[in-house]
Amino acid sequence: METYTDVLLVTANVGSLFDNVGEIERDWLREFFTTVHTYKPRFVALHFQEVGGKDYMVNMGHAENFFLTIESSAEMKEFDRVCVYVDSHFKAVDNFTALGSMYFIHRSLKNIYQYDFNMKDFRAVSGHNKYVGSLDGVTTVEKEKFPKNFWPDFKWSRKGYMRTRWIVHNQGLDLVNVHLFHDASNLIACNSSPSIYSANRKKALRYVINRISDSSYSPMPFFLFGDFNFRLDTLSLVQNLSTSADVQTVKKDSSNEVEKIICEEKDNDHKVLLHIETKLFAYLHQAVFRENNGRELLKYDKEITAFHDVITEEDILFPPSYPYSEEYSKPTQYMNTRCPSWCDRILMSHSACDVMHREGEHKVVYNTLGPNVCMGDHKPVFLFFALRTSGSGHLHNKQSPSE
């Protein structure tokens, strides 16, 4: 007999949450709890990036309290098994990723097992299991910071991935928390199509997929969810936005280095249509990113296409998830720092897509949390679905990873 387990996956870059303590965090929690209440999942996975924010040495204690608030909340009391992994050991510079993952199992959900990467076997989950600080030696999580030699020309940062592996009623899943590299300069992003940053992300994502698919453990359906930092193809977009404009490139006096790009409308009093600097992307008609959920711009969202052989994604029916204003009173405005993009994503292997049940009343929902509430510069993204599981309760087809 086939059964279904309702699953909620959430990814959230929470860096600005800890840099702006107060109302934003309160609303963030309310939006998350409301979503849990609305969909009533039996298994919840939360993946966080930028734990502690930019000033993580100061804010890490607050970040740990944030995790505790979720774990001990009345709203989550029906979840009697919890697994928490927070890489907050920032003094270990070579390993620190600032990733945090939380998993909640509802009291009604039986037959759930977690993988021990050391024992190479699954074990039943019980109680609250919290690992905060250094995750070295924690055998139920696999964590890696991207190797330093990947990009010798770029500042090395807290980017990497963290994986856990589960069996829910005989259905195995890998859940991978991912944080890829951002665009350091809007001007450099405009230089080529695809940009050099896009190439870096492609290399990093291929690295993650290869790592979780290698022969160390037998492959399982996987979900990759995190801040992929995918950006729109900036050069193509800018060319399109400025087709009827005069484009002026301003260079620094002493060098040939571009300092700014200014596109002025040919009529309309030469109003500045688009102004780009290293950390400025000011477009006059910002509403285009929100109208019809930004659908007009999805054709520039190309970074996932290189991976269609191994991963897929639900249709995007929400506006770009970044960079929203951090002003509490402007929850739907974008900041003029970057071109709005769908950075926060939930991707899956084709085999994971196959175990998502889509018939009858089982709806798949892929959306943002708090669309009309200030959630920080990233809107969290969630995926709700019914996981097709075998109801026998025996691990007769348990995928015992190869030695």
N, C-alpha and C positions, 0 to 999 in steps of 0.2 A: 504494500500500500504506500502511495506517495503522500508525503505530508509537506507542509510549508512552514518555514520559520521567518517571521517578519524581521528584517534587518534594517538598521539605520546607520549609514556611514556619514561622518562629518569631517571636513577638513577646514582648518582655520589657522591663518597666519595671525598670531595674537601679539606680535611685537608692539604695535601701538597701544594695545590694551594696558600694558604695564607702564608705558610712558605717559599715559593719560588716565591715571587712576580715578575712580569715582563713578559718575553717572553712566559712562560708556560700559564699564564692566557690569554694573547692575542690569542694564538693559540687555547686554549680551547674554547673561545668564538667563534672564527671563525669556528671551527669544528661543534659546536652546531648550529650556524646560517645556515651553509651550509646544515646540515641535515634537518632543517626546510624548507629551500628553495627547497631541493630535493624532499621531500615527501609531502609538502604542506598540513599539517594536519589542521583540524578545531578546534581541542582541544589538548592542550599541557599540560602535567603534568611533572614537574621537581621535583625530590626528592633528597635533599642533606643531607649528613651526615658529621660530623666533621666540622661544620661551624666555621670558625675562626682558625682552625688548632690546633696543640698542644699548641701553645702559644696564646690561644684565648683571654686572658685578654688584650694582646697587639694588636692582629690582628682583633678583632671583628668589629671595625669601618671600616676597609678595606673590611671585608666580607660583611657588609651592603652595601657598595658602589658597590660591585660586583653584588649584587641583583638588585640594582638601574640601573646599566649599562645594564643588560639584559632587565629589564622592560621598560626602556626609549629608547632602541635602535631602529634605523630606520628599522632594520630587523623584528622587532616584531610590527611595527606600525599598521598592519592590524588586530591585536588582540585588540579589543576595550574594552574588559573586562578582568581584571587581579585580581587575589587573591594571596596575598603573606603572608606567615606565617614564621617568623624566630624566633626561640627560642634562643635569644642571651643574655638572662638575667642570666649571669653566676654567679652572686652573690647569686642567689637562689639555693644553692648547692643541696638541696634535690629534686629539680624539673628540673634542667638544663639538657637538652638532646643534645644541639648543632645540632638539626635537623632544616632543612628549606625546605619548600614546596612552589612551585610557580605553578599557573594554569593560562593558557592563553586561551581565548575564541575568536575565529575569528568573525569578524563583520558579516559574512554570516550565522553564526550559531544562529538560533532562538530557543526558547523553551529550555533553559537550566536553571536548578534550583539547588540551593545549600541548604543543610540541616542545620537547626538550631537545635543543640542538646538540647538547653534550651527550645525553643518553641515546639520542637518535630514536626516540620513541615518544608516543603520546601518553599523557597522564590526565586524569580527571581534574577539573578545576574546582577548588573549594575556597570559601572565605574571601578575605580581602588580601591581595598580594601587592605590596607597594615597594617600588624600587626607585628611589630618588637620590640623585647625586651621580656617582660613577656607576655605570652599568656593566663595568668589567666583571666578569665572573657570573653574571646573571644568565642562566642557561636557557631561559624561555624567550629570549629576544636576541636578534642578530642586528648589530649596529655598525655602521661604517661611515667615516668621513671620507669624502672624495680625496684620492691621492694628490699630494702636493704637485707632483710632476705633470699633472693633467694640463695645467695652463700656467707655464712659467712666467708669462707676461702679465698675469692678472693678480691682483691682491687676493690672497687666499682667505677664504671666509668659512663660516660655520655651516657649510652645506654638506648634505649626505643623505643617508637613508636608514630606516629602522624597520625590521620585519618581525612579525609574529606569525605563527602557523596554527591553524585550528581545525578541528573536526566538529561539525554540528550535525548530529543524527546521520553519521556516515558520510557527510559531504565535507571534503577537505577544502580549505581555503588558505591562501597566503594573503596577509594584509600588510601592505608596505607603505610606510610614511616617508614621503619624499620631499626634499627641498633642493631645487636646482638654482643655477646662477642667474642673477638679474642683469638688466642692461645698465651698465654704469654711466653711459653717456647717450643722450638722445641723438647727439650729432654723429657719433660713431655708428649708432644704429641705423642712421640714414645713408651710410656710405655704400652699402651693398645689399643685394637681395639674393639669398637670405643674409642676414647680418652676421658678423663675427660672433655675436653673443648667441644667436640662434644655433650656430654650429657648435658652440661650447655646450649648450643644453642638450643638443642631439647626442653628442658624445657621452655626456653624463648619463642620460636616460638609457642609452644603449648599454652602458656599463651596468646600471642597476638591473635591467632586464636580463642581461647575460648572467649576472651573479645569482639572481633568484631562479634562473632556469638551468644552471649548470648541473653537472652530474653528482654533486655532493649529496643531494637529497632528491627523491623522485619528484618530478614536476607536479604542481597542483594548479588548479584555477587560481588566478590572483587578481586582487584589486590594488591599484597604485593610487593613493590619494594624498595630495599635499599641495604645496605651492611650487608648481612647475616653472613659474615665471615666464610662461609662454607669452610672447608679445606678437602684436600684429606686424605683418611685414611692413616695416615703417617706410622704407623707400617707396614701395608701390603705393602705399596709402597717401603719403605726402604728395607724390606726383599726381594722384587722382584728386586730392583735395585742392590742389593749386593749379589745376588745368586752366582756369580762366583768371589766373592772378599773375602779377609781376613778382618774380622770385629774385630776392637780393641776398647774396651771400656776403656776410661781413667777416673780414679776417683780422686777426690781431696785427697791430702795426709792425712789430718786429719780425714776425714769422708768417709762414703761409697757412698757419693753422686757422681753421674756421672757428669763429667765436659765436656766430649766430646766423640763423636763416630766417629771413622775414619775407612773408608772402603778402602782398597788398592787392586788394581788389582793383581791377583796372578802372572800373567806374566807382560809383558809391563813395566819392571823395577819397579814394585810395585807402579805405579803411583796412587796418591790418587784419588779415584773415587768419594767419597762422604765424606764430613766433616760436622758434625753437632755439633753445640753448642746451648746454650739457644737462641741466636738471630743470628745464622749463619746456613745456609743451602746451602752449596756449592757443586753442582753436576757438574762433569766434562763435561757431555754431555747435557748442558742446552738446546740445540736445540730441544730435545725431547718434550719440553713443547710448542714449537711453530710449529713443523712439523705437517702438516695435522691438524692444529688447536688444537694440543694436544689431538687428539681423542684417542690415545693409553692409555691415563691416565683417561679418563672419567669413566672407571670401578671403579676407586678409589673414585669417587665423589658420596658418598653414603648418605650424610646427609639428602637429600630430601626424600629418600625412605620411611622413617618412616611416611611421611605425604601424601603419595599417596592417602589415603582415602579422603582427603579434598582438596589437591592442586595439580596442574599440572604445566608444563612448556613447552615452545616450545623447539625443539631440539637445543642443543648448538652446533653452528658451528663456534665458535670463540675461540681463545686461552685463557688460564686463565687470568682473569682481574687484577690480583695482584700477586706480588709486582713489578711493573715496575720501571726501573731506573728513578731517578729524574734528571739525567743529560740530558740537552737539546739535546745533539748530539747523544744520545743512546735511541731513542724512542721505539725500539722493544726489548731491553735487559731487562732481569729481574735482580733485585737486589738479592744478595746472602744472604738475611736476613731470608727469609721464603721459604717454598716450594710453588712454584706458584700454585694458586688455583682459582677456579671460586667463588670469594667472592660476587661479585656484580650481582644481579639476579632480574628477574621480574617473579614472581610466580603468579598464579591465581587460584581461585576456579574453580571447574568443571563447575559451572553455568556461570562463566565469559568466560571460553573457548567456551561455547555453543553460546555466543552472538558475537563471532568474525567471521566475514564473510570471507569465503575462496574460493569462486568460481570465475570463470572468471578472470578478470584482478585484482581482489582484492588479493594482495599478503600480507602475514604476514612476516615481517622482524624482526629478533631478532639478534642483533649484537652489536659490540662495536663502540664507537665514537673515531675518531682519531687513528686508528690502527697503522699508521706510523708517528704519531706526539707525542711529549712528552706532556702528559696530567697530569703529576704527578704520584704518585705510584699506583693509581687505574685508569684503563680505564673505563670511563662511559659506561654503557650498555643501549641500547634503544630497545623498542618494538614498531613497527608501524603496525597498523591493521585498518580494517574498522569495526566499531561497528555497529551491526545490530540494527537499531532503527525503531520505528513506525513513520510514516510520518504525522500522523493526527494533531500533534501539541496540542492536548488536553491531559490533565493529567487524562484521564479516568481510567487508571490502575495505577495511582500513588500509590506507596506502602506507605500507611500511617502508620508510625511505631506505634506499640502497646504502649499504655500508661503503 
